[in-house]
């Protein structure tokens, strides 16, 4: 039987499955808000998109970046 082709360079370590994702505590640290704030934003439908795996909440890094861009304000705009 033939082995499946690998997408990594010879000798390179494969990228971990969840490398594009972060947990609630990591995101809270990055954004400098509390985990409770992230929970509140989720409940209000204003937070970044998330995925739930059982009890675990994960945020895709690129989705968080896009969410931040959508929340950007131009000069002179009030919050």
RANORWO-V971236 format. One record per backbone hydrogen bond with DSSP energy under -1.0 kcal/mol. CO is the residue of the C=O (numbers start at 1). NH is the residue of the N-H. E is the energy in kcal/mol with one decimal. If there is no record, write none. Layout:
co: (CO CO)
nh: (NH NH)
e: (E E)
This chain:
co: (9 16 18 20 22 23 24 25 26 27 28 34 35 36 37 38 39 40 41 41 51 53 56 58 59 60 61 62 63 64 65 66 67 69 74)
nh: (12 19 21 61 59 27 28 29 30 31 33 38 39 40 41 42 43 44 46 47 58 56 53 51 22 64 65 66 67 68 69 70 71 72 77)
e: (-2.4 -1.8 -1.8 -2.9 -2.8 -2.4 -2.6 -1.9 -2.3 -2.9 -2.1 -1.6 -2.2 -2.6 -2.9 -2.2 -2.4 -2.3 -2.4 -1.1 -3.0 -2.1 -2.8 -2.8 -2.1 -2.1 -2.2 -2.5 -2.2 -2.3 -2.2 -2.3 -1.2 -1.3 -1.7)
